[in-house]
Amino acid sequence: PIAKTPSFHSMPTNVRVSVSPSDNSLGIEEELIPTVLKWKQGGNEVYVTGTFNSWREKIPMRKSVKDFTTIQYLPPGVHQY
């Protein structure tokens, strides 16, 4: 699937973070958008990974009655997962 984060700059739930100097020598601030990821195909345990974390980390999704969901703070753009 592909998730496209909204490009709204006025969303009150946007989070602006500063990358620490050890992570980014330029000290660039990056705006992250809360993005809901859903899985509706069933299962007992569901994890998500994607281009937003270089396919390195399995993020557990929470089970509800009909699906699994997680909220991830992603940079604006298109992400595969």
Sequence and secondary structure as in RCSB ss.txt:
>XXXX:A:sequence
PIAKTPSFHSMPTNVRVSVSPSDNSLGIEEELIPTVLKWKQGGNEVYVTGTFNSWREKIPMRKSVKDFTTIQYLP
PGVHQY
>XXXX:A:secstr
 EEE    S  TT EEEE  TTT TT  EEEEEEEEEEE S  SS EE  GGGTT   EE EE SS EEEEEEE 
SSEEE 
